[in-house]
Amino acid sequence: MTHQEQKFIGRFQIIREIGRGATATVYLASDPFSNNEVAIKVAHQDSFSHPVTGERFKKMFINESSLAGKLDHPHIVAVFDAGFDDDYFYIVMEYVPGTTLKPYCAPDNLLPVEDVMEIAFKCCNGLEYAHNQGLIHRDIKPANILTTGATHVMLSDFGTALLSDADTTQVLDAVGTPKYMSPEQIQGQELTHRSDIYSLGVVMYQLLSGRLPFEAKTQLGMIKEICSADPYPLDQARPDLLQPIVEIVHKCIDKDPARRYRDCGELSAEITALTARLRLQKRITSDSQKFNLLKGLDFFRDFTDVDLWEVMRICKWHRFPAHTRLLREGGKGNSFFVIASGSASITRGSTCLNELAAGQCFGEMAYILGTETQRSANVISSSDITLVKIRPRFLQNASDRLQTKFNKTLLKVLAERLERTSLMVSVP
């Protein structure tokens, strides 16, 4: 009897099969506890018993299942649970509707250059998080990067991941897809996070050009080229690319790990700087620009990267010219705002009460009081201004962790303002 005929895997009710490969089948299922849809990967039993690859695959499957609950990042597919039921192994994962990046590697279906750089930035962010947990993915390739549309991507398939500081580093032999593997991985050398940077560089190369840096016709030929030949120049594969983009990709796929980027943080910073320098987007519309802008604001100083990605999901961005009334005295509302760039004045009548700069907030009292109240003052932009609007109904549906961060930050803001007011009153 098939799993689909079986109706349940563990406590999860099967909805339908959504994918089948040589080693596992993936089902869409429903979690009766949360009412959320999940994806369940069920290992094929014959994969475990294969005389050549069985033991390695079993270790990979157990390795991936051991990550349940350990990787919590918006650009990594979450692993919720794992189990053994009726003689089969299964892993319960976050369900990501959509496709992989594989279709966008075809020469006639390439994404815009700015989208590729945006995707690379988000992959860097997810990998940096995994690397900070001591994990090396080892199998970064287009088929393992899921997308739900636009530039939203999630890294998947951590079955080949290794703990960089664990004794298991030598347990699994060279796994991964040869076309995307670093020279040191092919040669069975000790790996660092720079091996993942190499693989991501190959993915970037293919997304930008529709071809690989090495295209030998046989696997043995591919291995030889990766280890000893120079990659085909990206600017010849795609002559219209700007030179700084070419330089970033070629630095990622340098044969010497020491000449690659130091870590994913350095690579993502380079991508962000490039995007700003070359004005790939004239306004602050890319997620990478918004993320880095938030990260530099004093208001969000105590927020982690994971927190900031959640903020990105619940906030709205607005731009206004100088001398625009942002809040009206006596007007009603319950949203509050953080100034991302520019400055504003708080006025009551004709009196200027305070000046606000980037990283400061206003309108927070309505949120703290928990009701739509009258605004007590005007807020007028002193210059061109970019605002991050936080809407209470979205914040209330955010994670408890994020709500706690906002509440602590707003209490700190109130305490600082009260202290300044007390000092002003005490001055004779």
GILINKA-V955460 format. One record per residue. N is the residue number from 1. RES is the residue in one small letter. OMEGA is omega as a letter, one per 40 degrees, with the letter a starting at -180 (none if undefined). NEAR is the number of other C-alpha atoms within 8 Angstrom. D_FIRST is the distance of its C-alpha to the first C-alpha in Angstrom with 2 decimals. Layout:
BEGIN
N_RES_OMEGA_NEAR_D_FIRST ; N_RES_OMEGA_NEAR_D_FIRST
END
This chain:
BEGIN
1_m_a_4_0.00 ; 2_t_i_5_3.83 ; 3_h_a_9_6.67 ; 4_q_i_10_8.24 ; 5_e_a_6_6.27 ; 6_q_i_8_6.78 ; 7_k_a_9_10.39 ; 8_f_i_10_11.98 ; 9_i_a_10_12.66 ; 10_g_i_6_15.49 ; 11_r_a_7_17.80 ; 12_f_a_10_17.01 ; 13_q_a_11_15.60 ; 14_i_i_13_13.80 ; 15_i_i_10_15.94 ; 16_r_i_8_14.85 ; 17_e_a_10_14.33 ; 18_i_i_7_17.89 ; 19_g_i_7_17.96 ; 20_r_i_8_16.48 ; 21_g_a_6_18.55 ; 22_a_a_6_18.82 ; 23_t_a_7_18.08 ; 24_a_i_10_16.07 ; 25_t_a_12_14.36 ; 26_v_i_12_16.21 ; 27_y_i_14_15.20 ; 28_l_a_14_17.83 ; 29_a_i_13_17.55 ; 30_s_i_12_20.07 ; 31_d_a_12_21.83 ; 32_p_a_9_22.81 ; 33_f_a_4_25.82 ; 34_s_a_5_27.45 ; 35_n_i_7_25.92 ; 36_n_i_7_25.78 ; 37_e_i_10_23.22 ; 38_v_i_12_21.88 ; 39_a_a_13_20.05 ; 40_i_i_12_17.37 ; 41_k_a_12_17.10 ; 42_v_a_12_14.11 ; 43_a_i_12_15.19 ; 44_h_a_11_13.55 ; 45_q_a_7_13.81 ; 46_d_i_7_15.67 ; 47_s_i_13_18.19 ; 48_f_a_11_19.29 ; 49_s_a_8_19.76 ; 50_h_a_9_21.73 ; 51_p_a_5_25.15 ; 52_v_a_5_27.24 ; 53_t_a_9_25.67 ; 54_g_a_12_23.03 ; 55_e_i_10_25.47 ; 56_r_a_9_26.93 ; 57_f_i_10_23.70 ; 58_k_i_10_22.75 ; 59_k_i_9_26.24 ; 60_m_a_10_25.95 ; 61_f_i_10_22.76 ; 62_i_i_9_24.41 ; 63_n_a_12_27.59 ; 64_e_a_13_26.14 ; 65_s_a_12_24.50 ; 66_s_a_7_27.94 ; 67_l_a_9_29.48 ; 68_a_i_12_27.88 ; 69_g_a_9_30.81 ; 70_k_a_6_33.34 ; 71_l_a_10_33.83 ; 72_d_a_8_35.17 ; 73_h_a_10_36.64 ; 74_p_i_10_36.49 ; 75_h_i_11_35.91 ; 76_i_i_11_33.10 ; 77_v_a_12_29.47 ; 78_a_i_11_29.03 ; 79_v_a_14_26.43 ; 80_f_a_10_25.84 ; 81_d_i_10_23.51 ; 82_a_a_11_21.27 ; 83_g_i_8_19.07 ; 84_f_a_8_16.92 ; 85_d_i_9_13.95 ; 86_d_i_4_11.54 ; 87_d_i_5_12.83 ; 88_y_i_10_12.74 ; 89_f_i_10_15.83 ; 90_y_i_12_16.39 ; 91_i_i_13_19.64 ; 92_v_a_12_20.66 ; 93_m_i_13_23.37 ; 94_e_i_11_25.76 ; 95_y_a_8_24.56 ; 96_v_i_9_27.13 ; 97_p_a_6_27.05 ; 98_g_a_8_28.82 ; 99_t_i_7_28.88 ; 100_t_i_11_30.21 ; 101_l_a_12_33.74 ; 102_k_a_8_32.71 ; 103_p_a_7_33.75 ; 104_y_i_11_37.17 ; 105_c_i_15_37.95 ; 106_a_a_11_38.73 ; 107_p_a_9_42.52 ; 108_d_a_5_42.37 ; 109_n_a_8_40.33 ; 110_l_i_12_42.12 ; 111_l_i_9_42.57 ; 112_p_a_6_46.13 ; 113_v_a_7_47.72 ; 114_e_i_9_48.18 ; 115_d_i_10_44.46 ; 116_v_i_13_43.63 ; 117_m_i_10_46.11 ; 118_e_i_12_44.66 ; 119_i_i_11_41.15 ; 120_a_i_11_42.63 ; 121_f_a_12_44.41 ; 122_k_i_11_41.29 ; 123_c_i_13_39.37 ; 124_c_a_12_42.43 ; 125_n_i_12_42.35 ; 126_g_i_14_38.72 ; 127_l_i_11_39.32 ; 128_e_i_11_42.55 ; 129_y_i_9_40.74 ; 130_a_i_12_38.15 ; 131_h_i_10_41.01 ; 132_n_i_7_42.92 ; 133_q_a_6_40.03 ; 134_g_a_9_40.46 ; 135_l_i_12_37.45 ; 136_i_a_14_37.55 ; 137_h_i_12_34.66 ; 138_r_i_12_35.11 ; 139_d_i_16_32.87 ; 140_i_i_13_34.61 ; 141_k_a_11_33.90 ; 142_p_a_10_33.48 ; 143_a_i_8_29.67 ; 144_n_i_12_29.71 ; 145_i_a_13_32.07 ; 146_l_i_14_30.55 ; 147_t_i_15_32.79 ; 148_t_a_11_32.66 ; 149_g_a_6_35.80 ; 150_a_a_6_39.45 ; 151_t_i_10_39.87 ; 152_h_a_8_37.41 ; 153_v_i_12_35.36 ; 154_m_i_13_33.12 ; 155_l_a_12_32.48 ; 156_s_i_9_28.92 ; 157_d_i_8_27.10 ; 158_f_a_9_29.26 ; 159_g_a_10_27.07 ; 160_t_a_13_30.01 ; 161_a_i_12_32.58 ; 162_l_i_11_35.04 ; 163_l_a_10_37.43 ; 164_s_a_10_40.75 ; 165_d_a_6_42.58 ; 166_a_i_7_40.05 ; 167_d_a_6_39.97 ; 168_t_a_8_36.53 ; 169_t_a_11_38.24 ; 170_q_a_6_38.18 ; 171_v_a_6_34.76 ; 172_l_i_9_32.89 ; 173_d_a_7_34.44 ; 174_a_i_8_35.20 ; 175_v_a_8_32.15 ; 176_g_a_10_32.16 ; 177_t_a_8_32.79 ; 178_p_a_9_36.03 ; 179_k_a_8_37.45 ; 180_y_a_14_37.66 ; 181_m_i_14_38.41 ; 182_s_i_13_41.88 ; 183_p_a_9_44.11 ; 184_e_i_10_44.03 ; 185_q_i_12_40.23 ; 186_i_a_12_40.15 ; 187_q_i_7_42.84 ; 188_g_i_8_41.01 ; 189_q_i_7_43.77 ; 190_e_a_7_43.58 ; 191_l_i_10_42.26 ; 192_t_i_8_43.65 ; 193_h_i_10_42.78 ; 194_r_i_12_44.90 ; 195_s_i_14_42.11 ; 196_d_i_15_40.05 ; 197_i_i_14_43.20 ; 198_y_a_15_43.34 ; 199_s_i_15_39.76 ; 200_l_i_14_40.49 ; 201_g_i_12_43.66 ; 202_v_i_14_41.77 ; 203_v_i_12_39.52 ; 204_m_i_12_42.73 ; 205_y_a_14_44.32 ; 206_q_i_12_41.47 ; 207_l_a_14_41.30 ; 208_l_a_12_45.07 ; 209_s_a_13_45.50 ; 210_g_i_13_42.32 ; 211_r_i_12_42.54 ; 212_l_i_10_42.19 ; 213_p_i_11_45.25 ; 214_f_a_10_44.31 ; 215_e_i_7_42.84 ; 216_a_a_8_42.94 ; 217_k_a_6_40.97 ; 218_t_i_6_39.34 ; 219_q_i_8_37.68 ; 220_l_i_6_40.52 ; 221_g_i_9_43.06 ; 222_m_a_14_41.47 ; 223_i_i_11_41.68 ; 224_k_a_9_45.32 ; 225_e_a_11_46.30 ; 226_i_a_12_44.78 ; 227_c_a_9_46.65 ; 228_s_a_6_49.96 ; 229_a_i_7_50.50 ; 230_d_i_6_51.67 ; 231_p_i_7_49.25 ; 232_y_a_8_50.12 ; 233_p_a_7_52.37 ; 234_l_a_12_50.59 ; 235_d_i_10_53.77 ; 236_q_i_7_53.80 ; 237_a_a_9_50.18 ; 238_r_a_9_51.02 ; 239_p_a_7_54.84 ; 240_d_a_5_54.98 ; 241_l_i_8_53.49 ; 242_l_a_6_55.93 ; 243_q_i_7_57.02 ; 244_p_i_7_56.03 ; 245_i_i_9_52.38 ; 246_v_a_11_52.60 ; 247_e_i_8_54.16 ; 248_i_a_9_51.42 ; 249_v_a_12_48.65 ; 250_h_i_10_50.62 ; 251_k_i_10_51.39 ; 252_c_a_13_47.67 ; 253_i_i_13_46.96 ; 254_d_a_10_50.02 ; 255_k_a_8_49.31 ; 256_d_a_6_51.18 ; 257_p_a_8_49.25 ; 258_a_a_6_52.64 ; 259_r_i_8_53.62 ; 260_r_i_13_50.57 ; 261_y_a_12_50.53 ; 262_r_i_8_51.02 ; 263_d_a_10_47.95 ; 264_c_i_12_45.87 ; 265_g_i_9_48.43 ; 266_e_i_9_51.14 ; 267_l_a_11_49.06 ; 268_s_i_12_48.21 ; 269_a_i_8_51.90 ; 270_e_i_9_52.90 ; 271_i_i_10_50.57 ; 272_t_i_12_51.99 ; 273_a_i_8_55.55 ; 274_l_a_10_54.93 ; 275_t_i_11_53.55 ; 276_a_a_10_56.60 ; 277_r_a_6_59.09 ; 278_l_i_6_58.04 ; 279_r_i_7_57.50 ; 280_l_i_7_54.15 ; 281_q_a_10_54.08 ; 282_k_a_5_57.41 ; 283_r_i_4_56.28 ; 284_i_a_7_54.21 ; 285_t_a_7_50.92 ; 286_s_a_8_48.62 ; 287_d_a_7_46.37 ; 288_s_i_10_47.73 ; 289_q_i_11_51.29 ; 290_k_a_11_50.50 ; 291_f_a_11_48.66 ; 292_n_i_9_51.57 ; 293_l_i_9_54.08 ; 294_l_a_10_52.45 ; 295_k_a_10_52.27 ; 296_g_a_8_56.03 ; 297_l_a_11_57.04 ; 298_d_a_7_58.62 ; 299_f_a_10_56.77 ; 300_f_a_11_53.40 ; 301_r_a_8_54.81 ; 302_d_a_6_52.62 ; 303_f_i_9_49.37 ; 304_t_i_6_46.78 ; 305_d_i_7_45.16 ; 306_v_i_10_41.99 ; 307_d_a_9_44.25 ; 308_l_i_13_46.02 ; 309_w_i_10_42.88 ; 310_e_i_11_42.07 ; 311_v_i_8_45.68 ; 312_m_a_10_45.21 ; 313_r_a_6_42.38 ; 314_i_a_11_44.46 ; 315_c_i_10_47.93 ; 316_k_i_8_49.90 ; 317_w_i_8_52.51 ; 318_h_i_8_55.86 ; 319_r_i_8_58.94 ; 320_f_i_9_62.41 ; 321_p_i_9_65.87 ; 322_a_i_9_68.76 ; 323_h_i_8_70.54 ; 324_t_i_8_67.53 ; 325_r_a_9_67.30 ; 326_l_i_8_63.85 ; 327_l_a_10_64.30 ; 328_r_i_10_67.00 ; 329_e_a_10_68.99 ; 330_g_i_8_68.21 ; 331_g_a_8_65.02 ; 332_k_i_8_61.78 ; 333_g_i_9_58.48 ; 334_n_i_14_56.07 ; 335_s_i_12_54.78 ; 336_f_a_13_56.32 ; 337_f_i_12_56.91 ; 338_v_i_14_57.17 ; 339_i_i_15_59.56 ; 340_a_i_13_57.81 ; 341_s_a_10_60.99 ; 342_g_a_13_64.47 ; 343_s_a_14_66.53 ; 344_a_i_13_67.48 ; 345_s_i_13_70.24 ; 346_i_a_13_69.99 ; 347_t_i_13_72.90 ; 348_r_a_11_74.28 ; 349_g_i_4_76.97 ; 350_s_a_5_78.97 ; 351_t_i_6_78.28 ; 352_c_a_9_75.89 ; 353_l_a_8_74.12 ; 354_n_i_7_71.97 ; 355_e_a_9_70.62 ; 356_l_i_10_66.96 ; 357_a_i_10_65.58 ; 358_a_a_11_62.20 ; 359_g_i_12_59.88 ; 360_q_a_10_61.44 ; 361_c_i_11_60.02 ; 362_f_a_7_61.51 ; 363_g_a_11_60.55 ; 364_e_a_12_58.66 ; 365_m_i_6_60.55 ; 366_a_i_15_58.76 ; 367_y_a_13_55.40 ; 368_i_i_6_56.71 ; 369_l_i_6_58.15 ; 370_g_i_7_54.83 ; 371_t_i_7_56.40 ; 372_e_a_9_57.82 ; 373_t_i_8_61.46 ; 374_q_i_9_64.54 ; 375_r_a_14_65.07 ; 376_s_a_7_68.19 ; 377_a_i_11_69.33 ; 378_n_i_13_69.04 ; 379_v_a_12_67.16 ; 380_i_a_13_68.51 ; 381_s_i_17_67.40 ; 382_s_i_11_70.21 ; 383_s_i_10_68.61 ; 384_d_a_11_65.64 ; 385_i_i_16_62.75 ; 386_t_a_12_58.96 ; 387_l_i_12_57.31 ; 388_v_a_12_53.94 ; 389_k_i_12_53.27 ; 390_i_a_13_51.19 ; 391_r_a_11_49.98 ; 392_p_a_9_49.57 ; 393_r_i_6_46.65 ; 394_f_i_9_44.61 ; 395_l_i_10_45.89 ; 396_q_i_7_44.97 ; 397_n_i_6_41.32 ; 398_a_a_10_41.42 ; 399_s_i_6_40.30 ; 400_d_a_6_42.43 ; 401_r_a_6_43.51 ; 402_l_i_10_44.96 ; 403_q_i_11_46.68 ; 404_t_i_8_48.28 ; 405_k_i_10_49.53 ; 406_f_a_8_51.13 ; 407_n_i_8_52.70 ; 408_k_a_8_54.21 ; 409_t_a_9_55.55 ; 410_l_i_9_57.09 ; 411_l_i_8_58.70 ; 412_k_i_8_60.18 ; 413_v_a_8_61.52 ; 414_l_i_8_63.13 ; 415_a_a_8_64.67 ; 416_e_i_8_66.17 ; 417_r_i_8_67.61 ; 418_l_i_8_69.06 ; 419_e_i_8_70.66 ; 420_r_i_8_72.24 ; 421_t_i_8_73.54 ; 422_s_i_8_75.04 ; 423_l_i_8_76.81 ; 424_m_a_7_78.23 ; 425_v_a_7_79.51 ; 426_s_i_6_81.12 ; 427_v_a_5_83.09 ; 428_p_none_3_86.66
END
